[in-house]
């Protein structure tokens, strides 16, 4: 099986977006006293209550340019902060970056404003987080999708996304082989729409390819990259292109860009696999399952550690063994035998019987 890897050619410049996917707006009203610097800031109402089990702290989150309405990655991080505000009584603030050049400024402004924990969402914010964390050593920082481990006040949450990709790929292969859903063609082709060619994206794709190989070695996987995470129009175009080449299941790993690919599948009454969060609600009857990355758990756990005085810098890995990644419930109509087989593969990954590469196949 050979994938096709190339940048989308629709007259687009390569985007500099961060993170992957997310949905839903921030709760609360706009806060006019928020840090400035090319951003939109939102603060939850009632978030100043102090939790009985911990001290009052302030938590600030900086999203990438895709914003917190990307229906997955950034949204999941924001949900982790909101949960902490509700359950732990911390004060929260969410800052939406308008452009990559805002990352350093947005992180710095929160640190200067006395926030106890400042969270950077996404691999592309790694350099900014490293820079600002060293400038503000008394502030705790968290970077999502990074493996930076040499700065004492910077925690890094990294995810074995290839494991989640493998599971949904295995399911896609079974569905393709069995033609288990209506409107599927006989070409045995699936399509992947990636955002940028960065490790958090490629880990998913590599695992997806290997999962399909496991259950349907004859399937063909098309792989294309949009170059950005905040352009659903391009995602839709790439999805349409892959559908025209026989794909009847699409796996977008591209944040808000990927939502356009899901729309393409829906318009043709075909199928898609969500990413990062359970995206079944985005297109009911189209999204057969989702590859999960529990960014919300990583964020919530880090907030709780800061509040309890247990914060530690360094890398924390989230994988199948600690439910940090996984596969969402499947759509009605997927044969139970296919689900059972995927669950067996999951146990083999956990036990070490299956080893998954993070290299995307050409």
C-alpha positions in Angstrom: 0.0 0.0 0.0 1.3 3.4 -1.0 0.0 6.7 0.3 0.1 9.8 -1.8 1.8 12.7 0.0 1.8 16.2 -1.3 0.8 19.7 -0.4 -2.6 21.0 -1.6 -2.3 23.1 -4.7 -5.1 25.6 -4.6 -2.9 28.7 -4.6 -2.5 28.4 -0.8 0.6 29.5 1.1 1.6 27.0 3.7 -0.2 27.9 6.9 1.4 28.3 10.3 -1.4 27.0 12.4 -1.1 25.1 15.6 -2.8 22.1 17.1 -5.5 20.1 15.4 -9.2 20.2 15.9 -12.2 21.6 18.4 -15.9 23.0 18.7 -18.2 25.2 20.7 -17.6 28.7 21.9 -16.2 29.7 25.2 -18.6 30.1 28.1 -18.9 33.5 29.7 -18.8 37.0 28.4 -16.0 38.9 26.7 -13.5 40.3 29.2 -12.3 43.8 28.4 -9.4 43.6 30.9 -7.7 40.7 29.3 -4.1 40.6 28.0 -3.7 42.2 24.6 -1.7 41.2 21.6 -3.8 40.1 18.6 -6.2 37.9 20.5 -9.7 37.4 21.6 -10.0 36.6 25.3 -12.9 35.1 27.1 -13.4 34.4 30.8 -15.9 32.1 32.5 -18.5 33.6 34.7 -18.4 32.4 38.3 -14.9 31.1 37.9 -13.6 33.0 40.9 -15.0 30.6 43.5 -12.4 28.8 45.5 -12.5 25.0 45.7 -12.6 23.6 49.2 -9.8 21.2 48.4 -7.3 23.7 47.1 -6.1 27.2 46.9 -7.5 29.8 44.6 -5.4 30.0 41.4 -5.6 31.6 38.0 -5.2 29.5 34.8 -4.7 31.0 31.4 -5.0 29.1 28.1 -3.7 30.3 24.8 -5.1 28.6 21.7 -3.6 28.4 18.3 -5.0 30.3 15.3 -7.6 27.7 14.7 -9.4 29.0 17.8 -11.4 27.1 20.4 -14.2 26.3 17.9 -12.3 23.8 15.9 -14.5 20.9 17.1 -11.7 18.9 18.6 -8.1 19.8 19.7 -8.3 23.4 20.9 -11.9 22.9 22.1 -10.8 19.8 24.1 -8.1 21.9 25.9 -10.6 24.6 26.6 -13.1 22.1 28.0 -10.4 20.9 30.4 -9.9 24.4 31.7 -13.7 24.9 32.0 -14.0 21.7 33.9 -11.3 22.9 36.3 -13.2 26.2 36.8 -16.4 24.3 37.5 -15.0 21.5 39.7 -11.9 23.1 41.3 -13.0 26.7 41.5 -10.1 28.1 39.6 -10.2 31.4 37.8 -9.8 30.8 34.0 -9.1 32.9 31.0 -8.9 31.7 27.4 -7.0 33.7 24.8 -7.5 33.0 21.1 -4.5 33.8 19.0 -5.2 35.5 15.7 -1.8 34.8 14.1 1.3 32.7 15.0 3.2 35.9 15.8 0.9 36.4 18.8 1.9 33.3 20.6 4.8 34.7 22.6 2.9 37.9 23.4 -0.2 36.1 24.5 1.7 33.7 26.8 3.8 36.5 28.2 0.8 38.7 29.0 -0.8 36.0 31.0 2.5 35.3 32.9 2.9 39.1 33.6 -0.7 39.2 34.8 0.1 36.7 37.6 -1.5 33.6 36.2 -0.3 30.5 38.1 -0.5 28.2 35.1 -0.3 29.2 31.5 -1.2 26.6 28.9 0.0 26.6 25.3 -2.1 24.5 23.0 -0.3 22.7 20.2 3.1 21.6 18.8 3.6 24.8 16.9 3.6 26.8 20.1 6.6 24.8 21.5 9.2 27.4 20.8 7.1 30.2 22.2 6.3 28.2 25.3 10.0 27.4 25.9 11.0 31.0 25.4 8.3 32.4 27.8 8.7 29.7 30.4 12.4 30.6 30.8 11.6 34.3 31.0 9.0 33.7 33.8 10.5 31.0 36.0 8.0 31.6 38.8 5.1 30.7 36.5 4.1 27.1 35.7 3.5 26.3 32.0 2.0 23.4 30.1 2.6 22.7 26.4 0.3 20.3 24.6 1.7 17.9 22.0 5.3 18.4 22.9 8.1 16.4 24.5 10.1 19.2 25.9 11.6 17.9 29.2 14.5 20.2 30.2 12.7 23.2 31.7 11.7 22.9 35.3 8.6 25.0 35.1 7.4 23.7 31.8 5.3 20.5 31.7 4.8 18.8 28.3 1.9 16.5 27.5 2.6 14.1 24.6 0.2 11.6 23.2 0.6 8.3 21.5 -1.7 9.4 18.7 -0.4 6.5 16.5 -2.2 4.1 18.8 -5.5 5.9 18.3 -4.8 6.1 14.6 -4.1 2.4 14.4 -7.5 1.5 16.1 -9.6 3.7 13.8 -7.5 2.5 10.8 -8.2 -1.1 11.7 -11.9 -0.3 11.9 -11.8 1.5 8.5 -10.1 -1.6 7.0 -12.7 -3.9 8.3 -15.6 -1.7 7.1 -13.9 -1.4 3.7 -13.3 -5.2 3.4 -16.8 -6.1 4.5 -18.6 -3.2 2.7 -20.5 -2.9 5.9 -22.3 0.4 5.3 -24.6 1.7 2.6 -23.3 3.6 -0.5 -19.7 2.1 -0.2 -18.1 1.5 -3.6 -16.0 -1.5 -4.6 -12.7 0.4 -5.0 -11.3 -0.2 -1.5 -9.9 3.3 -1.1 -9.8 5.6 1.9 -8.6 9.2 2.1 -6.6 11.1 4.7 -6.6 14.9 4.9 -3.7 16.2 7.0 -3.1 19.7 8.3 0.6 20.4 8.5 3.3 17.7 8.2 4.2 17.8 11.8 4.6 14.9 14.3 1.2 15.2 16.0 -0.5 14.9 12.6 1.9 12.3 11.1 1.6 10.1 14.2 -2.1 9.7 13.6 -1.7 9.1 9.9 1.1 6.5 10.4 -0.9 4.6 12.8 -4.0 4.8 10.6 -2.0 3.3 7.7 -0.8 0.4 9.7 -4.2 -0.3 11.2 -5.7 -0.6 7.7 -2.8 -2.8 6.6 -3.6 -5.1 9.5 -7.2 -5.7 8.7 -7.4 -5.0 4.9 -3.9 -5.2 3.3 -5.4 -4.6 -0.1 -6.8 -1.2 0.7 -5.3 2.0 -0.8 -4.8 5.0 1.3 -4.6 8.5 -0.2 -2.8 11.1 1.9 -2.8 14.8 1.3 -1.9 17.8 3.4 -3.7 21.2 3.4 -0.8 23.0 5.0 -3.1 24.7 7.6 -5.6 23.9 10.3 -8.0 26.8 9.9 -9.4 26.4 6.4 -12.4 24.2 6.0 -12.8 25.2 2.4 -9.5 23.6 1.5 -10.4 20.6 3.6 -13.6 20.3 1.6 -11.8 20.5 -1.7 -9.3 17.9 -0.7 -12.1 15.6 0.6 -13.9 16.0 -2.7 -10.7 15.2 -4.6 -10.1 12.0 -2.7 -13.8 11.0 -3.1 -13.4 11.5 -6.8 -10.5 9.1 -6.7 -12.6 6.4 -5.0 -12.4 7.1 -1.3 -15.6 6.4 0.6 -14.1 6.9 4.1 -12.2 10.1 4.9 -9.9 10.6 7.9 -9.2 14.3 8.4 -6.4 15.1 10.8 -6.5 18.9 10.2 -8.5 20.8 12.9 -11.0 23.1 11.4 -9.7 22.3 8.0 -10.7 18.7 8.5 -14.3 19.7 9.3 -14.5 20.7 5.6 -13.5 17.1 4.6 -16.2 15.7 6.9 -18.7 18.0 5.1 -17.6 16.6 1.8 -18.2 13.0 3.0 -21.6 14.0 4.3 -22.6 15.6 1.0 -21.9 12.4 -0.9 -23.6 10.2 1.8 -20.2 8.6 2.5 -18.2 8.3 5.7 -15.6 10.0 7.8 -13.6 9.3 11.0 -13.2 12.2 13.5 -10.1 13.1 15.3 -9.0 14.3 18.8 -12.6 14.5 20.2 -15.7 12.4 19.6 -16.9 14.2 16.4 -20.0 12.1 15.9 -22.2 15.2 16.5 -20.5 17.1 13.7 -22.2 14.9 11.0 -24.5 12.2 12.5 -24.6 9.2 10.2 -21.4 10.2 8.5 -18.8 10.1 11.3 -18.4 6.3 12.1 -16.0 6.8 15.0 -13.2 9.2 16.1 -9.6 8.8 17.1 -9.4 10.3 20.6 -6.7 12.3 22.2 -7.7 13.3 25.8 -6.3 16.8 25.8 -9.0 17.8 28.3 -7.7 15.2 30.8 -4.1 16.4 30.4 -5.2 20.0 31.0 -7.4 19.2 34.0 -4.9 17.0 35.7 -2.2 19.7 35.3 -4.5 22.4 36.7 -5.2 20.2 39.7 -1.5 19.5 40.3 -0.8 23.2 40.3 -3.6 23.9 42.7 -2.4 21.1 45.1 1.2 22.2 44.9 2.2 19.0 43.0 3.2 20.5 39.6 6.3 19.0 38.0 8.0 20.0 34.8 8.9 17.4 32.2 7.1 15.1 29.9 4.0 13.1 30.7 2.9 10.5 28.1 -0.8 9.7 27.4 -1.6 6.5 25.7 -3.9 3.5 25.7 -2.6 2.3 29.1 -3.9 5.4 30.9 -6.8 6.1 28.6 -5.0 9.2 27.2 -5.9 8.1 23.7 -8.5 5.8 22.3 -11.4 5.3 19.9 -14.9 6.8 20.3 -18.0 4.7 20.3 -18.9 3.5 16.8 -21.9 4.6 14.6 -24.9 2.4 14.5 -24.6 -0.1 11.7 -21.0 -1.1 12.3 -20.9 -4.9 12.8 -20.2 -5.9 16.4 -17.6 -8.4 15.2 -15.6 -5.5 13.7 -15.7 -3.7 17.0 -14.7 -6.8 18.9 -11.7 -7.3 16.5 -10.5 -3.8 17.1 -10.8 -4.2 20.9 -8.6 -7.3 20.6 -6.0 -5.3 18.7 -6.2 -2.6 21.4 -5.3 -5.2 24.0 -2.4 -6.4 21.8 -1.1 -2.8 21.7 -1.3 -2.4 25.4 0.4 -5.8 26.0 3.2 -4.9 23.6 2.4 -7.5 21.0 1.8 -4.8 18.4 4.4 -2.1 17.8 3.4 1.0 15.8 5.7 3.1 13.8 5.3 6.9 13.6 6.6 7.1 10.1 4.1 7.9 7.4 4.4 5.6 4.4 5.0 7.1 1.0 
